[in-house]
């Protein structure tokens, strides 16, 4: 009887060992959370998060965190539709028209821009009353911009720059500012997902079809900014262009700020935002120096041609794994928007 019991116990242990061996294993990296680890492996946190925590409950911290260097089991993938694959827009041989295609003369409403979850914009203060901002997120429409690989997913520059931009618009409005969002998506709103699906339905303010040609796209955008600038003549007006850089995968970069060499107001604006980022990084990451800086880039079209003083921002490298955490976590995107807003408030208070 005892021999039979031992045999049965060995069989059960063998089955358990075999079952664990059937799962893929992965080591947690420094800074990984359950969501970022799953996303890097091409698994949706919403779909696989609970199964992951159940599989690895003995190796998680009290708050369900990961331990750097420890090996974790990955849930088995359930058959589902594949994520959308990026298709590069084709260039046609026909000459692009210089006349903008108007889809509607009525701008997209703030409720549409922010989405149902963030439709309300509660007032926080009146510290930016009288200020006018033009927010220009990079690329859009037929051009997704730089592309980063995140596990089996693709991250598009225009989606992440846009999400930070609309978050920034909302917080600026809550402080009393008048805000024009120059690139608009009629159905995205502010999104809290980690991986933001790519689409091509963005339009330029008020509702103009975005040209494929980069030169025509920027001319069209700045023409609208300058037209609005003339309407608000005499007001404090600023343009912010938000982009995500694309460099080698191994290059981790901080947020950089560019201004026109002949614009003292643009330089002051860039320095005010830069000071906030430097201060915030010291609090959030005291052991890592902040290397982002302010410099001249008069060759940038938006900086060179905007009638409103302008700052061009690079928010990070979309191909670098450390920088990607700055984008794929919604709270980090909101932090970027909040820090930029702090710098804008400081600049407005010190206006001449």
C-alpha positions in Angstrom: 0.0 0.0 0.0 2.8 2.4 0.9 4.6 1.6 -2.4 1.4 2.4 -4.3 1.1 5.7 -2.4 4.7 6.7 -3.2 4.2 5.8 -6.8 1.0 7.9 -7.0 2.8 10.8 -5.4 5.7 10.6 -7.8 3.2 10.6 -10.7 1.5 13.7 -9.4 4.8 15.5 -9.0 5.8 14.5 -12.5 2.5 15.8 -13.9 3.0 19.2 -12.1 6.6 19.5 -13.3 5.5 18.6 -16.9 2.6 21.2 -16.6 5.1 23.9 -15.6 7.5 23.0 -18.3 4.7 23.5 -20.8 4.7 27.2 -20.0 7.1 29.7 -21.5 9.4 31.4 -19.0 10.8 34.9 -18.9 13.0 36.8 -16.4 11.8 40.1 -15.0 13.9 43.1 -15.9 14.7 46.1 -13.7 11.6 48.4 -13.7 9.2 45.7 -15.0 5.7 45.5 -13.8 3.2 42.8 -14.7 1.7 45.0 -17.6 5.0 45.9 -19.2 6.4 42.3 -19.0 3.2 40.9 -20.6 3.2 43.6 -23.3 6.8 42.9 -24.2 5.9 39.3 -24.7 2.9 40.2 -26.9 0.3 39.4 -24.3 -2.6 41.8 -23.4 -2.6 42.6 -19.7 -6.3 42.8 -19.7 -6.7 39.4 -21.2 -3.8 37.5 -19.5 -3.1 39.6 -16.3 -5.2 37.5 -13.9 -3.9 34.2 -15.3 -0.3 35.5 -15.0 -0.8 36.4 -11.3 -2.5 33.1 -10.6 0.4 31.2 -12.2 3.1 33.2 -10.4 1.4 34.0 -7.0 4.2 32.6 -5.0 6.8 34.8 -6.8 5.0 38.1 -6.6 5.3 40.8 -3.9 2.4 41.6 -1.6 1.2 44.2 -4.1 1.5 41.8 -7.0 4.8 43.3 -8.2 7.7 41.5 -9.9 11.1 40.8 -8.5 14.0 41.7 -10.8 15.9 38.7 -12.1 13.2 36.2 -11.0 11.8 33.8 -13.6 8.0 33.9 -14.3 5.7 31.6 -16.2 3.7 33.1 -19.1 0.0 32.1 -19.6 -0.7 30.1 -22.7 -1.9 32.3 -25.6 -5.6 32.0 -26.4 -6.5 32.1 -30.0 -7.7 35.6 -31.0 -7.6 38.1 -33.8 -4.1 39.3 -34.5 -3.3 43.0 -33.6 -3.6 45.4 -36.6 -0.5 45.4 -38.8 0.9 48.7 -40.0 0.7 49.3 -43.7 2.8 52.0 -45.1 0.7 54.5 -47.2 1.6 54.3 -50.8 2.8 57.4 -52.6 1.0 58.0 -55.9 2.5 59.5 -59.0 -0.1 62.1 -59.2 1.0 65.6 -58.1 -0.5 66.5 -54.7 -2.9 69.4 -54.7 -1.9 72.5 -52.8 -5.6 73.2 -52.0 -6.5 71.7 -48.6 -9.4 69.2 -48.7 -12.0 70.5 -46.2 -14.0 67.7 -44.5 -15.9 70.1 -42.3 -15.5 73.8 -41.3 -16.7 73.0 -37.8 -13.9 71.9 -35.4 -14.2 68.6 -33.5 -15.8 69.3 -30.1 -13.8 69.0 -26.8 -16.1 66.1 -25.8 -15.1 64.2 -28.9 -11.4 65.1 -28.5 -11.2 63.9 -24.9 -13.6 60.9 -25.2 -16.5 59.9 -22.9 -14.3 59.0 -20.0 -12.6 62.4 -19.9 -15.3 64.6 -21.4 -15.7 66.8 -18.4 -13.0 69.3 -17.7 -13.2 70.4 -14.1 -11.8 73.9 -13.4 -8.6 73.8 -11.3 -7.6 77.4 -11.4 -7.7 80.6 -13.6 -3.9 80.8 -13.7 -3.8 80.6 -17.5 -6.8 82.8 -18.3 -6.0 85.0 -21.3 -3.3 82.5 -22.7 -3.8 81.0 -26.1 -2.0 77.7 -27.0 -1.6 75.9 -30.3 -0.8 72.2 -29.7 0.7 70.3 -32.6 1.3 66.6 -32.3 3.7 65.0 -34.8 2.6 63.4 -38.0 -0.9 61.9 -38.2 -3.3 60.9 -40.9 -1.4 58.9 -43.6 1.9 59.2 -41.8 2.3 57.4 -38.4 5.8 58.8 -37.9 8.5 56.7 -36.2 7.7 53.1 -35.3 8.9 51.2 -32.3 8.7 47.4 -31.7 7.3 46.4 -28.3 7.1 42.6 -28.1 4.8 41.6 -31.0 3.2 45.0 -31.1 4.2 48.2 -33.0 4.1 51.6 -31.4 3.4 54.5 -33.7 4.8 58.0 -32.9 1.7 59.9 -33.9 -0.6 57.9 -31.5 1.6 58.5 -28.4 2.4 62.2 -29.2 -1.4 62.7 -29.8 -2.4 61.1 -26.5 0.0 63.3 -24.6 -1.2 66.3 -26.6 -4.9 65.9 -25.8 -4.1 65.2 -22.2 -2.1 68.5 -22.1 -5.0 70.3 -23.8 -7.4 69.1 -21.1 -5.2 70.2 -18.2 -4.5 73.6 -19.8 -8.2 74.2 -20.3 -8.8 73.3 -16.6 -6.5 76.2 -15.8 -8.4 78.7 -17.9 -6.4 78.6 -21.2 -7.9 78.8 -24.7 -6.5 75.8 -26.6 -6.4 74.8 -30.2 -5.5 71.2 -31.0 -4.0 71.3 -34.5 -4.2 67.5 -35.1 -7.5 65.9 -34.1 -8.9 62.4 -34.1 -12.7 62.2 -34.2 -13.0 59.0 -32.2 -9.8 58.2 -30.2 -10.2 60.5 -27.2 -7.8 60.2 -24.3 -6.8 56.5 -24.0 -5.6 54.6 -21.0 -4.5 51.5 -22.9 -0.8 50.6 -23.0 -0.7 49.7 -26.7 -2.5 52.4 -28.7 -3.8 50.9 -32.0 -2.7 52.7 -35.2 -5.3 54.4 -37.4 -5.2 57.0 -40.2 -8.3 59.1 -39.6 -6.7 62.1 -37.9 -7.5 65.5 -39.4 -5.9 69.0 -39.1 -7.8 71.8 -37.5 -10.6 72.7 -38.2 -11.2 69.5 -40.2 -8.8 69.4 -43.1 -7.6 66.2 -44.7 -3.9 65.7 -43.8 -1.7 65.5 -46.9 0.8 62.7 -47.3 3.6 65.1 -48.2 5.4 66.3 -45.1 6.1 69.7 -46.5 2.4 70.3 -47.5 1.3 68.9 -44.1 3.5 71.4 -42.2 2.6 74.3 -44.4 -1.1 73.5 -44.0 -0.8 73.2 -40.2 1.2 76.4 -39.7 -1.0 78.3 -42.1 -3.9 77.5 -39.7 -1.9 78.5 -36.6 -0.9 81.8 -38.2 -4.5 82.5 -39.2 -5.6 81.9 -35.6 -2.7 84.0 -34.3 -4.0 87.0 -36.3 -7.5 86.5 -34.8 -6.0 86.7 -31.3 -3.7 89.6 -32.0 -2.3 91.1 -28.8 -2.9 88.0 -26.6 -0.2 85.8 -25.1 0.1 83.0 -27.7 2.4 80.0 -27.8 2.9 77.0 -30.1 4.0 73.6 -28.7 5.0 70.8 -31.2 5.2 67.4 -29.5 7.1 64.6 -31.2 8.6 61.2 -30.3 12.1 60.6 -31.5 13.4 57.6 -33.4 17.1 56.6 -32.8 19.0 53.3 -32.3 17.3 50.8 -29.9 20.1 51.1 -27.4 19.9 54.9 -27.0 17.9 56.0 -23.9 17.2 59.7 -24.1 15.4 62.3 -22.0 13.0 65.0 -23.1 14.6 67.7 -25.3 13.4 71.2 -26.1 14.2 73.2 -29.3 13.5 76.9 -30.1 14.4 79.4 -32.8 17.7 81.2 -32.4 16.1 84.6 -32.8 13.1 84.0 -30.5 13.9 85.2 -26.9 10.3 84.3 -25.9 10.7 80.8 -27.3 13.9 80.3 -25.4 12.3 81.5 -22.2 9.4 79.2 -22.7 11.7 76.2 -23.4 13.8 77.0 -20.3 10.7 77.2 -18.0 9.4 73.8 -19.1 12.9 72.3 -18.9 13.3 73.6 -15.3 10.1 71.7 -14.3 11.3 68.5 -15.9 14.7 68.8 -14.2 13.1 69.3 -10.8 10.5 66.5 -11.3 13.2 64.0 -12.4 15.2 64.7 -9.3 12.2 63.7 -7.2 11.0 60.7 -9.3 14.5 59.3 -10.0 17.0 60.8 -7.5 19.8 58.4 -8.6 19.6 59.3 -12.3 20.7 62.7 -13.6 18.4 64.3 -16.1 20.2 64.9 -19.4 17.5 66.6 -21.5 18.5 70.1 -22.6 17.4 73.3 -24.4 19.0 74.1 -27.8 18.4 76.0 -31.0 16.9 74.3 -34.0 15.9 77.0 -36.5 15.6 74.5 -39.3 12.5 73.0 -37.9 9.6 74.2 -40.0 7.1 74.8 -37.2 9.6 76.7 -35.1 10.8 78.7 -38.1 7.4 79.7 -39.5 5.0 80.0 -36.6 4.0 83.6 -35.8 3.5 82.5 -32.2 6.7 81.8 -30.2 7.3 78.0 -30.5 8.9 75.1 -28.7 9.5 71.8 -30.3 9.7 68.9 -27.9 11.1 65.4 -28.3 9.5 63.2 -25.6 11.9 60.2 -26.0 13.1 57.4 -28.2 10.2 55.1 -29.2 12.6 52.3 -30.1 14.3 52.2 -26.7 12.8 49.8 -24.1 13.4 52.2 -21.2 11.9 55.1 -23.0 8.9 53.0 -24.1 7.9 52.8 -20.5 7.5 56.6 -20.6 4.8 56.1 -23.3 3.1 52.7 -22.8 2.0 53.5 -19.2 -0.9 55.9 -19.2 0.1 57.5 -15.9 3.4 58.4 -17.4 1.8 60.1 -20.4 -0.4 62.1 -18.0 2.7 63.0 -16.0 4.4 64.4 -19.2 1.3 66.5 -19.8 1.2 67.8 -16.2 4.9 68.7 -16.2 4.6 70.6 -19.5 1.6 72.5 -18.1 3.6 73.4 -14.9 6.2 74.9 -17.2 3.6 76.8 -19.2 2.1 78.3 -16.0 5.5 79.4 -14.8 6.2 81.0 -18.2 2.8 82.8 -18.3 3.2 84.2 -14.8 6.6 85.6 -15.8 5.4 87.1 -19.1 6.6 90.6 -19.9 
